[in-house]
Amino acid sequence: MTTSDSPNADSSNADSSLVTSVISASSPVTLTEKAATRVLDHMTGKDNVAGLRFGVRKNGCSGLAYVIDFTDTVGDEDETFESRGVKIIVDAKSVVAVAGTEIDYGPSDDGLSETFQFRNPNVTGSCGCGESFSVS
């Protein structure tokens, strides 16, 4: 992530960039060994994969839902983390919501399949179906 050195830069943008940098530096997004193995297995043989993009989007009755996918780009405003050999890329708007999250991979709630699971210390509530969450 970079901040503008321009004397005309909006100070509120500079302030939010500083806050984002402090949050991301002290609370990285991490993967468990099982999640990293799953991601690395799926990255094998894919061309031009820069890493795993992780973030949130507005969705559901509680407000936010996780978004996770492979990406071939890293934007200027993205934060990047390295965990167990996987580069995790988080857009600037999602950093505050996902800071400190541990991504795991294991049995789903129904016990019939496996899925990514998120241990996010910022979650303050979730909907009944578990598809969306809120942060403070």
N, CA and C atoms as a LAMMPS dump frame, in Angstrom:
ITEM: TIMESTEP
0
ITEM: NUMBER OF ATOMS
408
ITEM: BOX BOUNDS ff ff ff
-5.0000000000000000e+02 5.0000000000000000e+02
-5.0000000000000000e+02 5.0000000000000000e+02
-5.0000000000000000e+02 5.0000000000000000e+02
ITEM: ATOMS id mol type element x y z
1 1 1 N 0.843 -1.159 0
2 1 2 C 0 0 0
3 1 3 C 0.887 1.22 0
4 2 1 N 0.475 2.235 -0.715
5 2 2 C 1.227 3.465 -0.737
6 2 3 C 0.333 4.613 -0.32
7 3 1 N 0.942 5.662 0.185
8 3 2 C 0.194 6.875 0.495
9 3 3 C 0.738 7.981 -0.379
10 4 1 N -0.079 8.97 -0.63
11 4 2 C 0.303 10.069 -1.508
12 4 3 C 1.227 11.036 -0.786
13 5 1 N 2.276 11.471 -1.488
14 5 2 C 3.184 12.47 -0.945
15 5 3 C 2.816 13.859 -1.434
16 6 1 N 1.74 13.979 -2.177
17 6 2 C 1.31 15.248 -2.744
18 6 3 C 0.859 16.192 -1.645
19 7 1 N 1.275 17.474 -1.723
20 7 2 C 0.834 18.43 -0.712
21 7 3 C -0.655 18.701 -0.799
22 8 1 N -1.292 18.354 -1.914
23 8 2 C -2.723 18.561 -2.084
24 8 3 C -3.531 17.328 -1.72
25 9 1 N -2.884 16.306 -1.199
26 9 2 C -3.577 15.065 -0.863
27 9 3 C -4.595 15.324 0.239
28 10 1 N -5.721 14.656 0.161
29 10 2 C -6.774 14.762 1.159
30 10 3 C -6.261 14.161 2.46
31 11 1 N -6.233 14.958 3.529
32 11 2 C -5.68 14.471 4.801
33 11 3 C -6.497 13.333 5.367
34 12 1 N -7.81 13.281 5.096
35 12 2 C -8.614 12.171 5.613
36 12 3 C -8.213 10.866 4.948
37 13 1 N -7.836 10.922 3.653
38 13 2 C -7.348 9.713 2.986
39 13 3 C -6.022 9.281 3.584
40 14 1 N -5.148 10.24 3.867
41 14 2 C -3.862 9.91 4.477
42 14 3 C -4.071 9.313 5.859
43 15 1 N -5.009 9.883 6.647
44 15 2 C -5.293 9.355 7.975
45 15 3 C -5.822 7.934 7.899
46 16 1 N -6.759 7.674 6.972
47 16 2 C -7.322 6.327 6.869
48 16 3 C -6.28 5.347 6.365
49 17 1 N -5.365 5.787 5.488
50 17 2 C -4.291 4.912 5.016
51 17 3 C -3.372 4.531 6.166
52 18 1 N -3.068 5.493 7.038
53 18 2 C -2.218 5.221 8.193
54 18 3 C -2.891 4.23 9.132
55 19 1 N -4.182 4.43 9.396
56 19 2 C -4.928 3.515 10.263
57 19 3 C -4.939 2.122 9.663
58 20 1 N -5.193 2.015 8.359
59 20 2 C -5.208 0.721 7.689
60 20 3 C -3.859 0.043 7.801
61 21 1 N -2.774 0.79 7.605
62 21 2 C -1.436 0.207 7.698
63 21 3 C -1.144 -0.302 9.095
64 22 1 N -1.528 0.448 10.121
65 22 2 C -1.3 0.039 11.502
66 22 3 C -2.106 -1.208 11.819
67 23 1 N -3.384 -1.233 11.405
68 23 2 C -4.239 -2.399 11.667
69 23 3 C -3.677 -3.631 10.977
70 24 1 N -3.319 -3.509 9.707
71 24 2 C -2.854 -4.683 8.975
72 24 3 C -1.503 -5.172 9.486
73 25 1 N -0.646 -4.263 9.904
74 25 2 C 0.666 -4.673 10.404
75 25 3 C 0.556 -5.409 11.726
76 26 1 N -0.395 -5.003 12.569
77 26 2 C -0.509 -5.628 13.883
78 26 3 C -1.449 -6.823 13.898
79 27 1 N -2.276 -6.971 12.867
80 27 2 C -3.276 -8.043 12.822
81 27 3 C -3.326 -8.682 11.446
82 28 1 N -2.316 -9.428 11.075
83 28 2 C -2.319 -10.017 9.738
84 28 3 C -3.393 -11.081 9.568
85 29 1 N -3.771 -11.302 8.325
86 29 2 C -4.653 -12.412 7.976
87 29 3 C -3.754 -13.636 7.825
88 30 1 N -4.145 -14.768 8.433
89 30 2 C -3.309 -15.968 8.397
90 30 3 C -4.118 -17.18 7.934
91 31 1 N -3.397 -18.203 7.535
92 31 2 C -3.987 -19.477 7.13
93 31 3 C -3.509 -20.573 8.071
94 32 1 N -4.382 -21.516 8.378
95 32 2 C -3.94 -22.71 9.086
96 32 3 C -3.181 -23.58 8.084
97 33 1 N -2.497 -24.573 8.583
98 33 2 C -1.76 -25.466 7.695
99 33 3 C -2.7 -26.142 6.694
100 34 1 N -3.865 -26.579 7.162
101 34 2 C -4.812 -27.263 6.278
102 34 3 C -5.342 -26.328 5.19
103 35 1 N -5.63 -25.084 5.539
104 35 2 C -6.113 -24.113 4.548
105 35 3 C -5.017 -23.797 3.535
106 36 1 N -3.79 -23.626 4.016
107 36 2 C -2.678 -23.327 3.11
108 36 3 C -2.446 -24.476 2.139
109 37 1 N -2.519 -25.702 2.636
110 37 2 C -2.35 -26.869 1.771
111 37 3 C -3.42 -26.893 0.695
112 38 1 N -4.662 -26.615 1.065
113 38 2 C -5.774 -26.598 0.104
114 38 3 C -5.553 -25.522 -0.96
115 39 1 N -5.163 -24.329 -0.537
116 39 2 C -4.933 -23.224 -1.477
117 39 3 C -3.769 -23.552 -2.405
118 40 1 N -2.649 -24.011 -1.849
119 40 2 C -1.481 -24.324 -2.667
120 40 3 C -1.769 -25.449 -3.657
121 41 1 N -2.542 -26.451 -3.237
122 41 2 C -2.929 -27.532 -4.149
123 41 3 C -3.716 -26.988 -5.336
124 42 1 N -4.599 -26.051 -5.089
125 42 2 C -5.42 -25.497 -6.169
126 42 3 C -4.672 -24.47 -7.014
127 43 1 N -3.611 -23.885 -6.465
128 43 2 C -2.808 -22.936 -7.236
129 43 3 C -1.882 -23.645 -8.212
130 44 1 N -1.536 -24.883 -7.904
131 44 2 C -0.617 -25.636 -8.744
132 44 3 C -1.183 -25.769 -10.151
133 45 1 N -0.392 -25.398 -11.126
134 45 2 C -0.798 -25.511 -12.519
135 45 3 C -1.568 -24.32 -13.057
136 46 1 N -1.935 -23.375 -12.192
137 46 2 C -2.624 -22.167 -12.669
138 46 3 C -1.578 -21.145 -13.088
139 47 1 N -1.824 -20.485 -14.212
140 47 2 C -0.907 -19.465 -14.702
141 47 3 C -1.238 -18.098 -14.11
142 48 1 N -0.218 -17.308 -13.871
143 48 2 C -0.371 -15.901 -13.469
144 48 3 C -1.194 -15.686 -12.209
145 49 1 N -1.077 -16.546 -11.228
146 49 2 C -1.785 -16.342 -9.968
147 49 3 C -0.886 -15.545 -9.033
148 50 1 N -1.353 -14.33 -8.672
149 50 2 C -0.579 -13.49 -7.758
150 50 3 C -0.78 -13.921 -6.316
151 51 1 N -1.937 -14.498 -6.031
152 51 2 C -2.218 -14.936 -4.672
153 51 3 C -3.697 -15.155 -4.444
154 52 1 N -4.052 -15.224 -3.192
155 52 2 C -5.424 -15.454 -2.763
156 52 3 C -6.038 -14.115 -2.365
157 53 1 N -7.084 -13.695 -3.071
158 53 2 C -7.767 -12.446 -2.724
159 53 3 C -8.832 -12.763 -1.68
160 54 1 N -8.775 -12.019 -0.571
161 54 2 C -9.692 -12.22 0.543
162 54 3 C -10.264 -10.873 0.94
163 55 1 N -11.567 -10.807 1.105
164 55 2 C -12.199 -9.561 1.498
165 55 3 C -13.648 -9.772 1.879
166 56 1 N -14.386 -8.68 1.894
167 56 2 C -15.813 -8.729 2.216
168 56 3 C -16.59 -7.925 1.179
169 57 1 N -17.866 -8.238 1.083
170 57 2 C -18.787 -7.448 0.272
171 57 3 C -20.077 -7.302 1.058
172 58 1 N -20.851 -6.28 0.745
173 58 2 C -22.142 -6.097 1.4
174 58 3 C -23.069 -7.2 0.929
175 59 1 N -23.683 -7.884 1.922
176 59 2 C -24.535 -9.016 1.576
177 59 3 C -25.277 -9.501 2.809
178 60 1 N -26.44 -10.058 2.62
179 60 2 C -27.169 -10.732 3.683
180 60 3 C -27.788 -9.811 4.703
181 61 1 N -28.449 -10.424 5.659
182 61 2 C -29.184 -9.66 6.66
183 61 3 C -28.279 -9.029 7.716
184 62 1 N -27.05 -9.521 7.876
185 62 2 C -26.145 -8.931 8.865
186 62 3 C -25.187 -7.913 8.257
187 63 1 N -25.134 -7.837 6.935
188 63 2 C -24.377 -6.766 6.304
189 63 3 C -23.179 -7.141 5.465
190 64 1 N -22.367 -8.114 5.877
191 64 2 C -21.145 -8.457 5.154
192 64 3 C -21.037 -9.956 4.923
193 65 1 N -20.373 -10.319 3.836
194 65 2 C -20.071 -11.719 3.558
195 65 3 C -18.634 -11.799 3.045
196 66 1 N -17.968 -12.903 3.31
197 66 2 C -16.592 -13.085 2.854
198 66 3 C -16.559 -13.363 1.358
199 67 1 N -15.481 -12.89 0.725
200 67 2 C -15.199 -13.173 -0.677
201 67 3 C -13.783 -13.72 -0.712
202 68 1 N -13.604 -14.866 -1.35
203 68 2 C -12.282 -15.486 -1.428
204 68 3 C -12.135 -16.114 -2.808
205 69 1 N -11.019 -15.804 -3.468
206 69 2 C -10.786 -16.305 -4.821
207 69 3 C -9.318 -16.081 -5.182
208 70 1 N -8.873 -16.714 -6.244
209 70 2 C -7.53 -16.461 -6.739
210 70 3 C -7.542 -15.164 -7.543
211 71 1 N -6.417 -14.478 -7.556
212 71 2 C -6.315 -13.242 -8.335
213 71 3 C -4.981 -13.199 -9.049
214 72 1 N -4.962 -12.471 -10.149
215 72 2 C -3.709 -12.289 -10.879
216 72 3 C -3.173 -10.868 -10.745
217 73 1 N -3.85 -10.043 -9.934
218 73 2 C -3.412 -8.656 -9.78
219 73 3 C -3.331 -8.253 -8.307
220 74 1 N -2.431 -7.325 -8.05
221 74 2 C -2.319 -6.689 -6.74
222 74 3 C -2.4 -5.191 -6.997
223 75 1 N -3.43 -4.546 -6.457
224 75 2 C -3.617 -3.115 -6.657
225 75 3 C -2.748 -2.285 -5.738
226 76 1 N -2.595 -1.021 -6.086
227 76 2 C -1.781 -0.101 -5.286
228 76 3 C -2.299 0.06 -3.864
229 77 1 N -3.599 -0.048 -3.677
230 77 2 C -4.205 0.15 -2.363
231 77 3 C -4.392 -1.166 -1.588
232 78 1 N -4.042 -2.288 -2.201
233 78 2 C -4.188 -3.588 -1.545
234 78 3 C -3.137 -3.778 -0.458
235 79 1 N -3.527 -4.496 0.583
236 79 2 C -2.586 -4.949 1.611
237 79 3 C -2.253 -6.399 1.284
238 80 1 N -1.009 -6.784 1.465
239 80 2 C -0.629 -8.175 1.224
240 80 3 C -0.03 -8.776 2.491
241 81 1 N -0.346 -10.029 2.693
242 81 2 C 0.15 -10.799 3.832
243 81 3 C 0.717 -12.096 3.277
244 82 1 N 1.671 -12.663 3.966
245 82 2 C 2.233 -13.954 3.591
246 82 3 C 1.969 -14.919 4.738
247 83 1 N 1.354 -16.054 4.437
248 83 2 C 1.085 -17.041 5.47
249 83 3 C 1.288 -18.435 4.898
250 84 1 N 2.232 -19.156 5.461
251 84 2 C 2.51 -20.549 5.083
252 84 3 C 2.715 -20.709 3.577
253 85 1 N 3.426 -19.745 2.975
254 85 2 C 3.762 -19.818 1.561
255 85 3 C 2.69 -19.295 0.622
256 86 1 N 1.611 -18.74 1.161
257 86 2 C 0.525 -18.2 0.338
258 86 3 C 0.477 -16.688 0.521
259 87 1 N 0.451 -15.968 -0.599
260 87 2 C 0.263 -14.52 -0.538
261 87 3 C -1.238 -14.255 -0.463
262 88 1 N -1.649 -13.52 0.575
263 88 2 C -3.055 -13.161 0.776
264 88 3 C -3.179 -11.676 0.47
265 89 1 N -4.107 -11.336 -0.429
266 89 2 C -4.274 -9.966 -0.893
267 89 3 C -5.637 -9.463 -0.436
268 90 1 N -5.64 -8.344 0.289
269 90 2 C -6.874 -7.792 0.844
270 90 3 C -7.027 -6.359 0.343
271 91 1 N -8.203 -6.041 -0.218
272 91 2 C -8.435 -4.674 -0.665
273 91 3 C -8.538 -3.745 0.546
274 92 1 N -8.203 -2.48 0.334
275 92 2 C -8.126 -1.506 1.427
276 92 3 C -9.438 -1.371 2.189
277 93 1 N -10.573 -1.483 1.508
278 93 2 C -11.864 -1.322 2.173
279 93 3 C -12.196 -2.5 3.092
280 94 1 N -11.601 -3.647 2.848
281 94 2 C -11.896 -4.842 3.652
282 94 3 C -10.954 -5.039 4.833
283 95 1 N -9.816 -4.353 4.833
284 95 2 C -8.783 -4.615 5.84
285 95 3 C -9.312 -4.504 7.262
286 96 1 N -10.047 -3.45 7.561
287 96 2 C -10.533 -3.256 8.931
288 96 3 C -11.47 -4.394 9.342
289 97 1 N -12.293 -4.872 8.418
290 97 2 C -13.263 -5.932 8.733
291 97 3 C -12.61 -7.297 8.905
292 98 1 N -11.464 -7.539 8.244
293 98 2 C -10.865 -8.883 8.286
294 98 3 C -9.538 -8.947 9.037
295 99 1 N -9.07 -7.827 9.578
296 99 2 C -7.789 -7.816 10.297
297 99 3 C -7.8 -8.858 11.413
298 100 1 N -6.771 -9.675 11.449
299 100 2 C -6.647 -10.692 12.493
300 100 3 C -7.37 -11.996 12.205
301 101 1 N -7.993 -12.113 11.039
302 101 2 C -8.746 -13.325 10.706
303 101 3 C -7.809 -14.497 10.432
304 102 1 N -8.171 -15.647 10.965
305 102 2 C -7.492 -16.895 10.636
306 102 3 C -8.423 -17.688 9.729
307 103 1 N -7.904 -18.084 8.574
308 103 2 C -8.673 -18.877 7.615
309 103 3 C -8.283 -20.332 7.797
310 104 1 N -9.289 -21.176 7.989
311 104 2 C -9.078 -22.613 8.164
312 104 3 C -9.831 -23.34 7.056
313 105 1 N -9.591 -24.627 6.943
314 105 2 C -10.314 -25.463 5.986
315 105 3 C -10.674 -26.748 6.701
316 106 1 N -11.958 -27.061 6.713
317 106 2 C -12.382 -28.259 7.417
318 106 3 C -13.839 -28.583 7.161
319 107 1 N -14.384 -29.503 7.951
320 107 2 C -15.764 -29.956 7.741
321 107 3 C -16.768 -28.806 7.837
322 108 1 N -17.74 -28.815 6.933
323 108 2 C -18.809 -27.814 6.982
324 108 3 C -19.775 -28.167 8.115
325 109 1 N -20.68 -27.253 8.394
326 109 2 C -21.649 -27.475 9.477
327 109 3 C -22.5 -28.718 9.253
328 110 1 N -22.763 -29.046 7.993
329 110 2 C -23.594 -30.223 7.717
330 110 3 C -22.81 -31.53 7.813
331 111 1 N -21.467 -31.42 7.895
332 111 2 C -20.63 -32.601 8.04
333 111 3 C -20.456 -33.416 6.77
334 112 1 N -21.054 -32.959 5.662
335 112 2 C -20.997 -33.714 4.414
336 112 3 C -19.9 -33.248 3.467
337 113 1 N -19.333 -32.105 3.722
338 113 2 C -18.308 -31.565 2.844
339 113 3 C -17.321 -30.736 3.665
340 114 1 N -16.305 -30.238 2.996
341 114 2 C -15.347 -29.368 3.657
342 114 3 C -15.424 -27.991 3.017
343 115 1 N -15.076 -26.975 3.792
344 115 2 C -15.18 -25.601 3.318
345 115 3 C -14.182 -24.722 4.067
346 116 1 N -13.948 -23.53 3.53
347 116 2 C -13.139 -22.568 4.261
348 116 3 C -13.951 -22.032 5.426
349 117 1 N -13.286 -21.841 6.547
350 117 2 C -13.92 -21.315 7.754
351 117 3 C -13.091 -20.134 8.229
352 118 1 N -13.751 -19.145 8.804
353 118 2 C -13.093 -17.898 9.167
354 118 3 C -13.253 -17.62 10.65
355 119 1 N -12.119 -17.471 11.342
356 119 2 C -12.133 -17.056 12.746
357 119 3 C -11.723 -15.59 12.76
358 120 1 N -12.739 -14.735 12.86
359 120 2 C -12.532 -13.3 12.731
360 120 3 C -12.832 -12.627 14.074
361 121 1 N -11.821 -12.045 14.719
362 121 2 C -12.03 -11.426 16.031
363 121 3 C -12.879 -10.149 15.975
364 122 1 N -13.151 -9.643 14.788
365 122 2 C -13.909 -8.403 14.627
366 122 3 C -15.411 -8.612 14.53
367 123 1 N -15.855 -9.851 14.367
368 123 2 C -17.284 -10.133 14.182
369 123 3 C -18.036 -9.846 15.481
370 124 1 N -19.102 -9.061 15.344
371 124 2 C -19.936 -8.719 16.503
372 124 3 C -21.313 -9.358 16.42
373 125 1 N -21.664 -9.904 15.273
374 125 2 C -22.952 -10.57 15.116
375 125 3 C -23.013 -11.283 13.788
376 126 1 N -23.934 -12.243 13.687
377 126 2 C -24.119 -12.95 12.424
378 126 3 C -25.579 -13.33 12.276
379 127 1 N -25.964 -13.616 11.041
380 127 2 C -27.354 -13.991 10.797
381 127 3 C -27.56 -15.457 11.18
382 128 1 N -28.788 -15.859 11.247
383 128 2 C -29.119 -17.228 11.667
384 128 3 C -28.566 -18.293 10.748
385 129 1 N -28.485 -18.015 9.456
386 129 2 C -28.007 -19.028 8.523
387 129 3 C -26.476 -19.047 8.43
388 130 1 N -25.814 -18.048 9.013
389 130 2 C -24.36 -18.029 9.028
390 130 3 C -23.715 -17.512 7.755
391 131 1 N -24.495 -17 6.822
392 131 2 C -23.967 -16.517 5.564
393 131 3 C -23.415 -15.106 5.631
394 132 1 N -23.857 -14.304 6.592
395 132 2 C -23.368 -12.935 6.689
396 132 3 C -23.062 -12.585 8.141
397 133 1 N -22.336 -11.488 8.322
398 133 2 C -21.897 -11.092 9.656
399 133 3 C -21.779 -9.569 9.718
400 134 1 N -21.605 -9.081 10.924
401 134 2 C -21.378 -7.644 11.113
402 134 3 C -20.141 -7.454 11.967
403 135 1 N -19.522 -6.289 11.817
404 135 2 C -18.363 -5.911 12.622
405 135 3 C -18.633 -4.556 13.255
406 136 1 N -17.92 -4.269 14.341
407 136 2 C -18.124 -2.965 14.996
408 136 3 C -17.178 -1.941 14.424
